[in-house]
Amino acid sequence: LDKLVVEHNELVEDHKITLGDLADSQKSGAAIAERHDAMDVENKKLRAENTKLSIELTDFKKALASKGDGERAMLEASNELRVVRDELENLMDIISTKDSKIEALNADIEALTENVSQLKEESEAK
């Protein structure tokens, strides 16, 4: 019987230790669950911030692409203007050449008109 009482007392002590360990484990589990909840809240905040930054980055990329398109369009327009300017310069050169030829033809006409007048005068004189 004494042996059973000692064994019973040992089992009661072991049970108390186990209950203490269980209580400590429950406290640790509650602390872990609390940290998990806090981290979950922080994770949700970070996801929301990430989504916001992702949207801003997309908008920024669109703005850059739009700016690039505008710059490309301006460059193309500038190149087209250079081509038109070159064509106008060529046309001005052609016009200038034609003006010179017209002036030369006018001078020839004037000389011929003068010759005709002289011939008429000579013909009338004869």
C-alpha positions as a printed Julia matrix, in Angstrom:
126×3 Matrix{Float64}:
  0.0     0.0      0.0
  2.83    2.39     0.82
  4.31    1.62    -2.51
  0.99    2.46    -4.2
  0.72    5.73    -2.27
  4.24    6.72    -3.34
  3.45    5.77    -6.91
  0.17    7.68    -6.68
  1.98   10.75    -5.35
  4.55   10.5     -8.16
  1.76   10.25   -10.7
  0.01   13.27    -9.16
  3.31   15.23    -9.33
  3.83   14.14   -12.94
  0.24   15.16   -13.67
  0.82   18.62   -12.11
  4.01   19.03   -14.15
  2.14   17.96   -17.28
 -0.66   20.43   -16.48
  1.97   23.19   -15.99
  3.62   22.24   -19.26
  0.22   22.26   -20.93
 -0.58   25.71   -19.51
  2.81   27.01   -20.7
  2.2    25.49   -24.12
 -1.24   27.1    -24.26
  0.28   30.47   -23.35
  2.97   30.04   -25.99
  0.33   28.97   -28.51
 -1.79   32.03   -27.69
  1.26   34.29   -28.04
  2.11   32.65   -31.38
 -1.51   33.03   -32.55
 -1.43   36.7    -31.51
  1.82   37.27   -33.43
  0.32   35.4    -36.38
 -2.74   37.67   -36.34
 -0.55   40.78   -36.09
  1.6    39.52   -38.97
 -1.53   38.74   -40.98
 -2.77   42.31   -40.48
  0.67   43.66   -41.45
  0.72   41.35   -44.49
 -2.67   42.69   -45.62
 -1.38   46.26   -45.24
  1.72   45.38   -47.26
 -0.4    43.73   -49.98
 -2.58   46.85   -50.18
  0.53   49.05   -50.4
  1.99   46.72   -53.02
 -1.22   46.94   -55.08
 -1.18   50.73   -54.8
  2.48   50.9    -55.87
  1.82   48.46   -58.7
 -0.98   50.71   -59.99
  1.27   53.78   -59.69
  4.04   51.94   -61.56
  1.62   50.95   -64.32
  0.39   54.56   -64.59
  4.01   55.77   -64.67
  4.88   53.27   -67.41
  1.83   54.41   -69.4
  2.86   58.04   -68.96
  6.39   57.22   -70.12
  5.07   55.3    -73.1
  2.74   58.18   -73.94
  5.6    60.64   -73.61
  7.74   58.4    -75.79
  4.94   58.24   -78.37
  4.66   62.03   -78.3
  8.4    62.45   -78.66
  8.44   59.94   -81.53
  5.58   61.78   -83.2
  7.41   65.09   -82.75
 10.59   63.58   -84.18
  8.67   62.17   -87.16
  6.98   65.54   -87.7
 10.35   67.27   -87.48
 11.79   64.87   -90.05
  8.79   65.44   -92.31
  9.27   69.19   -91.96
 12.93   68.81   -92.97
 11.86   66.87   -96.06
  9.27   69.53   -96.94
 11.84   72.28   -96.35
 14.32   70.51   -98.62
 11.63   70.08  -101.28
 10.73   73.79  -100.99
 14.39   74.75  -101.36
 14.59   72.58  -104.48
 11.43   74.19  -105.85
 12.83   77.65  -105.09
 16.01   76.73  -106.97
 13.91   75.52  -109.92
 11.81   78.71  -109.82
 14.96   80.83  -109.66
 16.42   78.95  -112.64
 13.16   79.35  -114.57
 13.05   83.06  -113.64
 16.57   83.42  -115.06
 15.51   81.63  -118.23
 12.39   83.83  -118.5
 14.54   86.93  -118.08
 16.89   85.64  -120.78
 13.92   84.9   -123.08
 12.49   88.37  -122.4
 15.85   89.85  -123.31
 15.87   87.76  -126.5
 12.3    88.89  -127.32
 13.28   92.46  -126.72
 16.3    92.05  -129.0
 14.17   90.37  -131.64
 11.51   93.06  -131.33
 14.22   95.66  -131.81
 15.57   93.77  -134.82
 12.05   93.55  -136.3
 11.6    97.28  -135.76
 14.9    97.97  -137.46
 13.99   95.67  -140.34
 10.62   97.42  -140.7
 12.33  100.77  -140.73
 14.83   99.55  -143.31
 12.04   98.01  -145.37
 10.01  101.2   -145.28
 13.11  103.18  -146.17
 13.63  101.08  -149.31
